[in-house]
Amino acid sequence: MAPFLQVVRGDPTPEEIAALVAVLTARARAAAAPPAPQPRSAWSDPSRRLRRPLPHGPGAWRASALPDRP
């Protein structure tokens, strides 16, 4: 079997070769990993089709037109 890496010039130390192999392995795994899912837009969120519960009780008709208070 042919070698995967071949040093053409220089005299690298075993640590330098190990670092190169680690970087190449990490890049190959990152390229093979499935892409991360994109965050979903709030516009396409199905829960937007549901309405909030309507307030009930005394003064409910007035509270239904007022914005929510924190």
All heavy atoms as TSV, in Angstrom:
chain	resi	resn	atom	element	x	y	z
A	1	MET	N	N	0.833	-1.164	0.000
A	1	MET	CA	C	0.000	0.000	0.000
A	1	MET	C	C	0.890	1.243	0.000
A	1	MET	O	O	1.871	1.327	0.722
A	1	MET	CB	C	-0.885	-0.032	1.253
A	1	MET	CG	C	-1.836	1.098	1.318
A	1	MET	SD	S	-3.151	0.716	2.476
A	1	MET	CE	C	-2.964	2.016	3.617
A	2	ALA	N	N	0.516	2.234	-0.811
A	2	ALA	CA	C	1.302	3.466	-0.918
A	2	ALA	C	C	1.079	4.337	0.315
A	2	ALA	O	O	-0.006	4.347	0.903
A	2	ALA	CB	C	0.878	4.224	-2.164
A	3	PRO	N	N	2.115	5.073	0.743
A	3	PRO	CA	C	1.950	5.943	1.914
A	3	PRO	C	C	0.979	7.086	1.620
A	3	PRO	O	O	0.911	7.593	0.502
A	3	PRO	CB	C	3.354	6.473	2.179
A	3	PRO	CG	C	4.086	6.316	0.907
A	3	PRO	CD	C	3.462	5.137	0.190
A	4	PHE	N	N	0.223	7.453	2.645
A	4	PHE	CA	C	-0.746	8.539	2.488
A	4	PHE	C	C	-0.050	9.889	2.462
A	4	PHE	O	O	-0.424	10.765	1.694
A	4	PHE	CB	C	-1.756	8.482	3.643
A	4	PHE	CG	C	-2.843	9.499	3.532
A	4	PHE	CD1	C	-3.843	9.355	2.585
A	4	PHE	CD2	C	-2.866	10.606	4.357
A	4	PHE	CE1	C	-4.850	10.287	2.470
A	4	PHE	CE2	C	-3.872	11.549	4.250
A	4	PHE	CZ	C	-4.869	11.383	3.301
A	5	LEU	N	N	0.954	10.061	3.302
A	5	LEU	CA	C	1.749	11.288	3.339
A	5	LEU	C	C	3.190	10.965	2.984
A	5	LEU	O	O	3.709	9.914	3.338
A	5	LEU	CB	C	1.722	11.910	4.736
A	5	LEU	CG	C	0.416	12.506	5.206
A	5	LEU	CD1	C	0.539	12.931	6.661
A	5	LEU	CD2	C	0.030	13.672	4.357
A	6	GLN	N	N	3.807	11.913	2.319
A	6	GLN	CA	C	5.206	11.723	1.964
A	6	GLN	C	C	5.917	13.048	2.168
A	6	GLN	O	O	5.500	14.077	1.622
A	6	GLN	CB	C	5.332	11.275	0.511
A	6	GLN	CG	C	6.747	11.035	0.083
A	6	GLN	CD	C	6.814	10.544	-1.360
A	6	GLN	OE1	O	5.808	10.452	-2.052
A	6	GLN	NE2	N	8.003	10.248	-1.815
A	7	VAL	N	N	6.993	13.046	2.950
A	7	VAL	CA	C	7.793	14.248	3.181
A	7	VAL	C	C	8.764	14.371	2.023
A	7	VAL	O	O	9.594	13.506	1.784
A	7	VAL	CB	C	8.542	14.166	4.529
A	7	VAL	CG1	C	9.421	15.389	4.730
A	7	VAL	CG2	C	7.557	14.002	5.664
A	8	VAL	N	N	8.632	15.479	1.293
A	8	VAL	CA	C	9.469	15.676	0.108
A	8	VAL	C	C	10.729	16.448	0.462
A	8	VAL	O	O	11.804	16.172	-0.071
A	8	VAL	CB	C	8.672	16.428	-0.984
A	8	VAL	CG1	C	9.508	16.664	-2.208
A	8	VAL	CG2	C	7.412	15.657	-1.329
A	9	ARG	N	N	10.593	17.405	1.348
A	9	ARG	CA	C	11.725	18.236	1.710
A	9	ARG	C	C	11.750	18.460	3.213
A	9	ARG	O	O	10.717	18.493	3.859
A	9	ARG	CB	C	11.555	19.606	1.044
A	9	ARG	CG	C	12.776	20.043	0.297
A	9	ARG	CD	C	12.599	21.417	-0.281
A	9	ARG	NE	N	11.692	21.367	-1.419
A	9	ARG	CZ	C	11.243	22.412	-2.057
A	9	ARG	NH1	N	11.567	23.611	-1.657
A	9	ARG	NH2	N	10.444	22.295	-3.070
A	10	GLY	N	N	12.917	18.633	3.779
A	10	GLY	CA	C	13.045	18.929	5.189
A	10	GLY	C	C	13.142	17.675	6.032
A	10	GLY	O	O	13.143	16.544	5.524
A	11	ASP	N	N	13.241	17.887	7.325
A	11	ASP	CA	C	13.365	16.776	8.262
A	11	ASP	C	C	12.410	17.035	9.431
A	11	ASP	O	O	12.819	17.494	10.483
A	11	ASP	CB	C	14.815	16.668	8.756
A	11	ASP	CG	C	15.052	15.418	9.569
A	11	ASP	OD1	O	14.285	14.451	9.396
A	11	ASP	OD2	O	15.984	15.428	10.392
A	12	PRO	N	N	11.092	16.744	9.243
A	12	PRO	CA	C	10.140	17.034	10.323
A	12	PRO	C	C	10.310	16.066	11.490
A	12	PRO	O	O	10.684	14.912	11.318
A	12	PRO	CB	C	8.786	16.840	9.652
A	12	PRO	CG	C	9.049	15.895	8.543
A	12	PRO	CD	C	10.457	16.170	8.081
A	13	THR	N	N	10.005	16.587	12.654
A	13	THR	CA	C	10.055	15.745	13.856
A	13	THR	C	C	8.784	14.905	13.909
A	13	THR	O	O	7.789	15.210	13.236
A	13	THR	CB	C	10.136	16.617	15.120
A	13	THR	OG1	O	8.939	17.395	15.211
A	13	THR	CG2	C	11.349	17.545	15.082
A	14	PRO	N	N	8.785	13.863	14.695
A	14	PRO	CA	C	7.560	13.061	14.833
A	14	PRO	C	C	6.383	13.891	15.360
A	14	PRO	O	O	5.236	13.656	15.002
A	14	PRO	CB	C	7.954	11.962	15.822
A	14	PRO	CG	C	9.426	11.830	15.679
A	14	PRO	CD	C	9.927	13.201	15.355
A	15	GLU	N	N	6.670	14.874	16.221
A	15	GLU	CA	C	5.606	15.735	16.740
A	15	GLU	C	C	4.989	16.579	15.625
A	15	GLU	O	O	3.777	16.793	15.596
A	15	GLU	CB	C	6.144	16.647	17.852
A	15	GLU	CG	C	6.512	15.923	19.129
A	15	GLU	CD	C	7.923	15.323	19.074
A	15	GLU	OE1	O	8.693	15.661	18.138
A	15	GLU	OE2	O	8.242	14.501	19.943
A	16	GLU	N	N	5.801	17.084	14.713
A	16	GLU	CA	C	5.295	17.886	13.596
A	16	GLU	C	C	4.433	17.035	12.659
A	16	GLU	O	O	3.388	17.485	12.187
A	16	GLU	CB	C	6.451	18.520	12.824
A	16	GLU	CG	C	7.181	19.598	13.593
A	16	GLU	CD	C	8.435	20.092	12.893
A	16	GLU	OE1	O	9.047	19.326	12.125
A	16	GLU	OE2	O	8.788	21.262	13.127
A	17	ILE	N	N	4.857	15.821	12.413
A	17	ILE	CA	C	4.065	14.930	11.562
A	17	ILE	C	C	2.750	14.577	12.254
A	17	ILE	O	O	1.684	14.555	11.625
A	17	ILE	CB	C	4.875	13.659	11.206
A	17	ILE	CG1	C	6.060	14.045	10.307
A	17	ILE	CG2	C	3.988	12.636	10.518
A	17	ILE	CD1	C	6.991	12.914	9.996
A	18	ALA	N	N	2.806	14.336	13.567
A	18	ALA	CA	C	1.584	14.031	14.313
A	18	ALA	C	C	0.621	15.210	14.284
A	18	ALA	O	O	-0.596	15.032	14.136
A	18	ALA	CB	C	1.931	13.661	15.745
A	19	ALA	N	N	1.143	16.439	14.398
A	19	ALA	CA	C	0.290	17.626	14.336
A	19	ALA	C	C	-0.349	17.757	12.959
A	19	ALA	O	O	-1.540	18.085	12.839
A	19	ALA	CB	C	1.101	18.873	14.666
A	20	LEU	N	N	0.410	17.489	11.909
A	20	LEU	CA	C	-0.125	17.562	10.546
A	20	LEU	C	C	-1.212	16.511	10.333
A	20	LEU	O	O	-2.271	16.807	9.770
A	20	LEU	CB	C	0.999	17.372	9.526
A	20	LEU	CG	C	0.582	17.355	8.058
A	20	LEU	CD1	C	-0.011	18.701	7.674
A	20	LEU	CD2	C	1.748	17.004	7.183
A	21	VAL	N	N	-0.998	15.318	10.812
A	21	VAL	CA	C	-1.996	14.256	10.674
A	21	VAL	C	C	-3.262	14.622	11.454
A	21	VAL	O	O	-4.387	14.400	10.980
A	21	VAL	CB	C	-1.416	12.904	11.141
A	21	VAL	CG1	C	-2.501	11.851	11.278
A	21	VAL	CG2	C	-0.346	12.436	10.165
A	22	ALA	N	N	-3.113	15.210	12.642
A	22	ALA	CA	C	-4.280	15.606	13.440
A	22	ALA	C	C	-5.092	16.671	12.714
A	22	ALA	O	O	-6.333	16.615	12.693
A	22	ALA	CB	C	-3.824	16.119	14.801
A	23	VAL	N	N	-4.434	17.651	12.117
A	23	VAL	CA	C	-5.143	18.713	11.390
A	23	VAL	C	C	-5.858	18.143	10.170
A	23	VAL	O	O	-7.025	18.455	9.915
A	23	VAL	CB	C	-4.163	19.832	10.987
A	23	VAL	CG1	C	-4.806	20.795	10.004
A	23	VAL	CG2	C	-3.681	20.571	12.218
A	24	LEU	N	N	-5.187	17.297	9.426
A	24	LEU	CA	C	-5.810	16.711	8.233
A	24	LEU	C	C	-6.990	15.811	8.613
A	24	LEU	O	O	-8.018	15.805	7.919
A	24	LEU	CB	C	-4.774	15.928	7.425
A	24	LEU	CG	C	-3.682	16.778	6.766
A	24	LEU	CD1	C	-2.665	15.879	6.076
A	24	LEU	CD2	C	-4.281	17.762	5.789
A	25	THR	N	N	-6.871	15.073	9.697
A	25	THR	CA	C	-7.968	14.224	10.145
A	25	THR	C	C	-9.163	15.056	10.579
A	25	THR	O	O	-10.313	14.744	10.248
A	25	THR	CB	C	-7.503	13.328	11.310
A	25	THR	OG1	O	-6.389	12.552	10.876
A	25	THR	CG2	C	-8.612	12.414	11.780
A	26	ALA	N	N	-8.913	16.141	11.308
A	26	ALA	CA	C	-10.005	17.014	11.754
A	26	ALA	C	C	-10.716	17.650	10.572
A	26	ALA	O	O	-11.945	17.753	10.545
A	26	ALA	CB	C	-9.457	18.084	12.695
A	27	ARG	N	N	-9.970	18.079	9.571
A	27	ARG	CA	C	-10.595	18.688	8.383
A	27	ARG	C	C	-11.412	17.659	7.606
A	27	ARG	O	O	-12.492	17.969	7.106
A	27	ARG	CB	C	-9.541	19.306	7.482
A	27	ARG	CG	C	-9.039	20.631	8.009
A	27	ARG	CD	C	-8.289	21.396	6.973
A	27	ARG	NE	N	-9.036	21.552	5.745
A	27	ARG	CZ	C	-9.383	22.720	5.241
A	27	ARG	NH1	N	-9.103	23.814	5.882
A	27	ARG	NH2	N	-10.019	22.791	4.102
A	28	ALA	N	N	-10.912	16.457	7.505
A	28	ALA	CA	C	-11.643	15.425	6.769
A	28	ALA	C	C	-12.942	15.066	7.493
A	28	ALA	O	O	-13.977	14.877	6.855
A	28	ALA	CB	C	-10.763	14.185	6.603
A	29	ARG	N	N	-12.919	14.985	8.830
A	29	ARG	CA	C	-14.134	14.678	9.577
A	29	ARG	C	C	-15.140	15.818	9.499
A	29	ARG	O	O	-16.344	15.591	9.433
A	29	ARG	CB	C	-13.800	14.383	11.030
A	29	ARG	CG	C	-13.177	13.032	11.214
A	29	ARG	CD	C	-13.041	12.672	12.658
A	29	ARG	NE	N	-12.414	11.354	12.771
A	29	ARG	CZ	C	-11.911	10.894	13.875
A	29	ARG	NH1	N	-11.961	11.609	14.973
A	29	ARG	NH2	N	-11.349	9.703	13.900
A	30	ALA	N	N	-14.650	17.058	9.522
A	30	ALA	CA	C	-15.555	18.205	9.434
A	30	ALA	C	C	-16.220	18.258	8.060
A	30	ALA	O	O	-17.392	18.620	7.937
A	30	ALA	CB	C	-14.797	19.495	9.699
A	31	ALA	N	N	-15.488	17.893	7.018
A	31	ALA	CA	C	-16.054	17.907	5.672
A	31	ALA	C	C	-17.070	16.781	5.491
A	31	ALA	O	O	-18.032	16.928	4.738
A	31	ALA	CB	C	-14.944	17.778	4.639
A	32	ALA	N	N	-16.886	15.673	6.203
A	32	ALA	CA	C	-17.784	14.534	6.053
A	32	ALA	C	C	-19.017	14.640	6.944
A	32	ALA	O	O	-19.998	13.940	6.720
A	32	ALA	CB	C	-17.034	13.239	6.378
A	33	ALA	N	N	-18.983	15.519	7.945
A	33	ALA	CA	C	-20.108	15.653	8.867
A	33	ALA	C	C	-21.281	16.327	8.163
A	33	ALA	O	O	-21.095	17.184	7.312
A	33	ALA	CB	C	-19.694	16.470	10.089
A	34	PRO	N	N	-22.505	15.937	8.508
A	34	PRO	CA	C	-23.664	16.595	7.897
A	34	PRO	C	C	-23.733	18.050	8.355
A	34	PRO	O	O	-23.353	18.368	9.480
A	34	PRO	CB	C	-24.861	15.796	8.420
A	34	PRO	CG	C	-24.360	15.113	9.636
A	34	PRO	CD	C	-22.892	14.908	9.441
A	35	PRO	N	N	-24.202	18.937	7.504
A	35	PRO	CA	C	-24.267	20.343	7.892
A	35	PRO	C	C	-25.276	20.559	9.024
A	35	PRO	O	O	-26.265	19.837	9.131
A	35	PRO	CB	C	-24.715	21.058	6.620
A	35	PRO	CG	C	-25.377	20.009	5.798
A	35	PRO	CD	C	-24.704	18.710	6.154
A	36	ALA	N	N	-25.000	21.537	9.846
A	36	ALA	CA	C	-25.895	21.850	10.956
A	36	ALA	C	C	-27.200	22.403	10.397
A	36	ALA	O	O	-27.203	23.139	9.417
A	36	ALA	CB	C	-25.242	22.876	11.876
A	37	PRO	N	N	-28.322	22.035	11.000
A	37	PRO	CA	C	-29.604	22.549	10.500
A	37	PRO	C	C	-29.699	24.058	10.694
A	37	PRO	O	O	-29.230	24.600	11.695
A	37	PRO	CB	C	-30.644	21.822	11.342
A	37	PRO	CG	C	-29.916	21.369	12.555
A	37	PRO	CD	C	-28.488	21.167	12.156
A	38	GLN	N	N	-30.299	24.726	9.736
A	38	GLN	CA	C	-30.473	26.165	9.810
A	38	GLN	C	C	-31.590	26.486	10.788
A	38	GLN	O	O	-32.577	25.772	10.861
A	38	GLN	CB	C	-30.821	26.718	8.423
A	38	GLN	CG	C	-29.696	26.542	7.419
A	38	GLN	CD	C	-28.467	27.348	7.783
A	38	GLN	OE1	O	-28.569	28.444	8.290
A	38	GLN	NE2	N	-27.303	26.780	7.543
A	39	PRO	N	N	-31.439	27.578	11.541
A	39	PRO	CA	C	-32.525	27.938	12.452
A	39	PRO	C	C	-33.783	28.285	11.671
A	39	PRO	O	O	-33.725	28.830	10.578
A	39	PRO	CB	C	-31.989	29.150	13.205
A	39	PRO	CG	C	-30.844	29.641	12.410
A	39	PRO	CD	C	-30.336	28.498	11.597
A	40	ARG	N	N	-34.903	27.916	12.234
A	40	ARG	CA	C	-36.171	28.120	11.564
A	40	ARG	C	C	-36.629	29.566	11.710
A	40	ARG	O	O	-36.529	30.149	12.798
A	40	ARG	CB	C	-37.200	27.206	12.209
A	40	ARG	CG	C	-38.209	26.715	11.278
A	40	ARG	CD	C	-39.044	25.669	11.944
A	40	ARG	NE	N	-40.154	25.449	11.062
A	40	ARG	CZ	C	-41.024	24.514	11.205
A	40	ARG	NH1	N	-40.920	23.693	12.210
A	40	ARG	NH2	N	-41.992	24.371	10.344
A	41	SER	N	N	-37.117	30.134	10.661
A	41	SER	CA	C	-37.615	31.493	10.701
A	41	SER	C	C	-38.893	31.554	11.522
A	41	SER	O	O	-39.710	30.634	11.505
A	41	SER	CB	C	-37.898	31.978	9.280
A	41	SER	OG	O	-38.600	33.191	9.312
A	42	ALA	N	N	-39.082	32.653	12.235
A	42	ALA	CA	C	-40.304	32.823	13.016
A	42	ALA	C	C	-41.521	32.903	12.106
A	42	ALA	O	O	-42.629	32.558	12.507
A	42	ALA	CB	C	-40.205	34.074	13.881
A	43	TRP	N	N	-41.321	33.330	10.881
A	43	TRP	CA	C	-42.441	33.430	9.944
A	43	TRP	C	C	-42.965	32.052	9.554
A	43	TRP	O	O	-44.139	31.893	9.223
A	43	TRP	CB	C	-42.028	34.184	8.687
A	43	TRP	CG	C	-41.834	35.636	8.958
A	43	TRP	CD1	C	-40.655	36.286	9.145
A	43	TRP	CD2	C	-42.858	36.624	9.088
A	43	TRP	NE1	N	-40.875	37.602	9.384
A	43	TRP	CE2	C	-42.221	37.845	9.350
A	43	TRP	CE3	C	-44.234	36.587	9.021
A	43	TRP	CZ2	C	-42.937	39.020	9.535
A	43	TRP	CZ3	C	-44.931	37.769	9.208
A	43	TRP	CH2	C	-44.293	38.964	9.462
A	44	SER	N	N	-42.107	31.041	9.561
A	44	SER	CA	C	-42.553	29.705	9.169
A	44	SER	C	C	-42.914	28.838	10.370
A	44	SER	O	O	-43.205	27.660	10.206
A	44	SER	CB	C	-41.460	29.017	8.354
A	44	SER	OG	O	-40.327	28.781	9.169
A	45	ASP	N	N	-42.906	29.403	11.561
A	45	ASP	CA	C	-43.231	28.658	12.766
A	45	ASP	C	C	-44.727	28.333	12.787
A	45	ASP	O	O	-45.561	29.234	12.718
A	45	ASP	CB	C	-42.855	29.478	13.992
A	45	ASP	CG	C	-43.035	28.707	15.283
A	45	ASP	OD1	O	-43.229	27.479	15.219
A	45	ASP	OD2	O	-42.961	29.343	16.345
A	46	PRO	N	N	-45.116	27.067	12.860
A	46	PRO	CA	C	-46.542	26.714	12.842
A	46	PRO	C	C	-47.320	27.265	14.041
A	46	PRO	O	O	-48.526	27.463	13.961
A	46	PRO	CB	C	-46.561	25.194	12.860
A	46	PRO	CG	C	-45.186	24.739	12.657
A	46	PRO	CD	C	-44.268	25.885	12.872
A	47	SER	N	N	-46.652	27.535	15.142
A	47	SER	CA	C	-47.369	28.041	16.305
A	47	SER	C	C	-47.896	29.456	16.084
A	47	SER	O	O	-48.739	29.924	16.846
A	47	SER	CB	C	-46.477	28.004	17.545
A	47	SER	OG	O	-45.419	28.929	17.416
A	48	ARG	N	N	-47.409	30.141	15.054
A	48	ARG	CA	C	-47.927	31.480	14.764
A	48	ARG	C	C	-49.381	31.410	14.296
A	48	ARG	O	O	-50.094	32.389	14.374
A	48	ARG	CB	C	-47.089	32.158	13.677
A	48	ARG	CG	C	-45.742	32.640	14.158
A	48	ARG	CD	C	-44.978	33.290	13.021
A	48	ARG	NE	N	-45.770	34.275	12.294
A	48	ARG	CZ	C	-45.774	35.586	12.541
A	48	ARG	NH1	N	-45.034	36.057	13.508
A	48	ARG	NH2	N	-46.510	36.415	11.810
A	49	ARG	N	N	-49.795	30.274	13.793
A	49	ARG	CA	C	-51.176	30.135	13.320
A	49	ARG	C	C	-52.179	30.001	14.464
A	49	ARG	O	O	-53.377	30.109	14.263
A	49	ARG	CB	C	-51.291	28.931	12.394
A	49	ARG	CG	C	-50.570	29.171	11.080
A	49	ARG	CD	C	-50.740	27.991	10.167
A	49	ARG	NE	N	-49.397	27.516	9.866
A	49	ARG	CZ	C	-49.081	26.278	9.620
A	49	ARG	NH1	N	-49.983	25.344	9.638
A	49	ARG	NH2	N	-47.845	25.947	9.361
A	50	LEU	N	N	-51.685	29.742	15.663
A	50	LEU	CA	C	-52.550	29.624	16.828
A	50	LEU	C	C	-52.690	30.986	17.492
A	50	LEU	O	O	-51.739	31.736	17.603
A	50	LEU	CB	C	-51.956	28.640	17.830
A	50	LEU	CG	C	-51.698	27.238	17.301
A	50	LEU	CD1	C	-50.968	26.418	18.351
A	50	LEU	CD2	C	-53.003	26.575	16.928
A	51	ARG	N	N	-53.871	31.301	17.934
A	51	ARG	CA	C	-54.054	32.585	18.601
A	51	ARG	C	C	-53.945	32.411	20.098
A	51	ARG	O	O	-54.121	31.307	20.633
A	51	ARG	CB	C	-55.391	33.202	18.231
A	51	ARG	CG	C	-56.571	32.424	18.725
A	51	ARG	CD	C	-57.866	33.078	18.282
A	51	ARG	NE	N	-58.960	32.234	18.694
A	51	ARG	CZ	C	-59.930	32.632	19.482
A	51	ARG	NH1	N	-59.978	33.872	19.886
A	51	ARG	NH2	N	-60.879	31.802	19.833
A	52	ARG	N	N	-53.681	33.516	20.771
A	52	ARG	CA	C	-53.626	33.489	22.222
A	52	ARG	C	C	-55.027	33.304	22.771
A	52	ARG	O	O	-56.002	33.721	22.136
A	52	ARG	CB	C	-53.064	34.805	22.746
A	52	ARG	CG	C	-51.611	35.026	22.388
A	52	ARG	CD	C	-51.154	36.346	22.933
A	52	ARG	NE	N	-52.057	37.394	22.444
A	52	ARG	CZ	C	-52.156	38.597	22.938
A	52	ARG	NH1	N	-51.439	38.941	23.975
A	52	ARG	NH2	N	-52.983	39.486	22.436
A	53	PRO	N	N	-55.166	32.745	23.944
A	53	PRO	CA	C	-56.496	32.625	24.535
A	53	PRO	C	C	-57.069	34.018	24.810
A	53	PRO	O	O	-56.351	34.923	25.223
A	53	PRO	CB	C	-56.273	31.863	25.832
A	53	PRO	CG	C	-54.856	31.461	25.855
A	53	PRO	CD	C	-54.143	32.118	24.740
A	54	LEU	N	N	-58.336	34.163	24.552
A	54	LEU	CA	C	-58.981	35.444	24.800
A	54	LEU	C	C	-59.244	35.602	26.293
A	54	LEU	O	O	-59.632	34.650	26.968
A	54	LEU	CB	C	-60.296	35.524	24.025
A	54	LEU	CG	C	-60.154	35.478	22.503
A	54	LEU	CD1	C	-61.536	35.428	21.867
A	54	LEU	CD2	C	-59.377	36.663	22.002
A	55	PRO	N	N	-59.005	36.816	26.812
A	55	PRO	CA	C	-59.280	37.017	28.237
A	55	PRO	C	C	-60.775	36.943	28.501
A	55	PRO	O	O	-61.589	37.261	27.639
A	55	PRO	CB	C	-58.724	38.410	28.510
A	55	PRO	CG	C	-58.624	39.073	27.194
A	55	PRO	CD	C	-58.476	37.994	26.162
A	56	HIS	N	N	-61.144	36.523	29.693
A	56	HIS	CA	C	-62.555	36.434	30.044
A	56	HIS	C	C	-62.760	37.051	31.425
A	56	HIS	O	O	-61.814	37.221	32.192
A	56	HIS	CB	C	-63.037	34.985	30.012
A	56	HIS	CG	C	-62.251	34.079	30.892
A	56	HIS	ND1	N	-61.022	33.589	30.525
A	56	HIS	CD2	C	-62.502	33.596	32.119
A	56	HIS	CE1	C	-60.559	32.825	31.484
A	56	HIS	NE2	N	-61.427	32.811	32.482
A	57	GLY	N	N	-63.967	37.405	31.719
A	57	GLY	CA	C	-64.283	37.993	33.010
A	57	GLY	C	C	-64.595	39.473	32.874
A	57	GLY	O	O	-64.674	40.018	31.766
A	58	PRO	N	N	-64.756	40.155	33.989
A	58	PRO	CA	C	-65.081	41.566	33.965
A	58	PRO	C	C	-63.983	42.378	33.270
A	58	PRO	O	O	-62.802	42.209	33.541
A	58	PRO	CB	C	-65.179	41.948	35.443
A	58	PRO	CG	C	-65.402	40.683	36.173
A	58	PRO	CD	C	-64.755	39.627	35.360
A	59	GLY	N	N	-64.380	43.236	32.364
A	59	GLY	CA	C	-63.433	44.085	31.631
A	59	GLY	C	C	-62.672	43.354	30.537
A	59	GLY	O	O	-61.689	43.868	30.009
A	60	ALA	N	N	-63.086	42.156	30.178
A	60	ALA	CA	C	-62.362	41.386	29.169
A	60	ALA	C	C	-62.404	42.050	27.811
A	60	ALA	O	O	-61.434	42.007	27.064
A	60	ALA	CB	C	-62.936	39.975	29.076
A	61	TRP	N	N	-63.516	42.678	27.476
A	61	TRP	CA	C	-63.624	43.331	26.170
A	61	TRP	C	C	-62.602	44.460	26.065
A	61	TRP	O	O	-62.039	44.695	25.017
A	61	TRP	CB	C	-65.045	43.872	25.949
A	61	TRP	CG	C	-65.428	44.954	26.933
A	61	TRP	CD1	C	-65.978	44.776	28.150
A	61	TRP	CD2	C	-65.229	46.345	26.770
A	61	TRP	NE1	N	-66.168	45.972	28.773
A	61	TRP	CE2	C	-65.711	46.976	27.942
A	61	TRP	CE3	C	-64.707	47.136	25.755
A	61	TRP	CZ2	C	-65.682	48.339	28.127
A	61	TRP	CZ3	C	-64.682	48.510	25.941
A	61	TRP	CH2	C	-65.163	49.105	27.114
A	62	ARG	N	N	-62.316	45.152	27.181
A	62	ARG	CA	C	-61.331	46.236	27.144
A	62	ARG	C	C	-59.917	45.647	27.078
A	62	ARG	O	O	-59.065	46.140	26.350
A	62	ARG	CB	C	-61.490	47.095	28.386
A	62	ARG	CG	C	-60.541	48.296	28.370
A	62	ARG	CD	C	-60.768	49.204	29.560
A	62	ARG	NE	N	-62.061	49.833	29.427
A	62	ARG	CZ	C	-62.939	49.970	30.432
A	62	ARG	NH1	N	-62.631	49.518	31.634
A	62	ARG	NH2	N	-64.091	50.557	30.257
A	63	ALA	N	N	-59.647	44.584	27.823
A	63	ALA	CA	C	-58.306	43.975	27.846
A	63	ALA	C	C	-57.969	43.318	26.523
A	63	ALA	O	O	-56.793	43.164	26.209
A	63	ALA	CB	C	-58.222	42.957	28.973
A	64	SER	N	N	-58.962	42.938	25.733
A	64	SER	CA	C	-58.679	42.264	24.468
A	64	SER	C	C	-58.060	43.202	23.454
A	64	SER	O	O	-57.385	42.752	22.526
A	64	SER	CB	C	-59.939	41.638	23.905
A	64	SER	OG	O	-60.854	42.663	23.523
A	65	ALA	N	N	-58.248	44.506	23.615
A	65	ALA	CA	C	-57.693	45.468	22.652
A	65	ALA	C	C	-56.399	46.085	23.168
A	65	ALA	O	O	-55.709	46.757	22.400
A	65	ALA	CB	C	-58.715	46.572	22.364
A	66	LEU	N	N	-56.052	45.900	24.418
A	66	LEU	CA	C	-54.849	46.496	24.977
A	66	LEU	C	C	-53.660	45.562	24.789
A	66	LEU	O	O	-53.809	44.341	24.822
A	66	LEU	CB	C	-55.050	46.772	26.486
A	66	LEU	CG	C	-56.131	47.780	26.828
A	66	LEU	CD1	C	-56.283	47.876	28.338
A	66	LEU	CD2	C	-55.808	49.151	26.247
A	67	PRO	N	N	-52.465	46.134	24.604
A	67	PRO	CA	C	-51.294	45.263	24.478
A	67	PRO	C	C	-50.990	44.582	25.817
A	67	PRO	O	O	-51.388	45.050	26.881
A	67	PRO	CB	C	-50.180	46.237	24.089
A	67	PRO	CG	C	-50.664	47.593	24.441
A	67	PRO	CD	C	-52.168	47.534	24.452
A	68	ASP	N	N	-50.263	43.488	25.722
A	68	ASP	CA	C	-49.887	42.741	26.930
A	68	ASP	C	C	-48.965	43.592	27.786
A	68	ASP	O	O	-48.114	44.308	27.289
A	68	ASP	CB	C	-49.168	41.446	26.573
A	68	ASP	CG	C	-50.108	40.436	25.949
A	68	ASP	OD1	O	-51.311	40.510	26.230
A	68	ASP	OD2	O	-49.629	39.587	25.197
A	69	ARG	N	N	-49.141	43.457	29.088
A	69	ARG	CA	C	-48.257	44.161	30.020
A	69	ARG	C	C	-47.275	43.145	30.600
A	69	ARG	O	O	-47.641	42.025	30.899
A	69	ARG	CB	C	-49.077	44.784	31.135
A	69	ARG	CG	C	-49.968	45.875	30.636
A	69	ARG	CD	C	-50.699	46.512	31.776
A	69	ARG	NE	N	-51.665	47.463	31.247
A	69	ARG	CZ	C	-52.525	48.113	31.981
A	69	ARG	NH1	N	-52.535	47.923	33.278
A	69	ARG	NH2	N	-53.361	48.944	31.435
A	70	PRO	N	N	-46.018	43.568	30.751
A	70	PRO	CA	C	-45.021	42.628	31.296
A	70	PRO	C	C	-45.226	42.302	32.738
A	70	PRO	O	O	-45.932	42.820	33.468
A	70	PRO	CB	C	-43.692	43.333	31.102
A	70	PRO	CG	C	-43.952	44.723	30.694
A	70	PRO	CD	C	-45.437	44.829	30.371
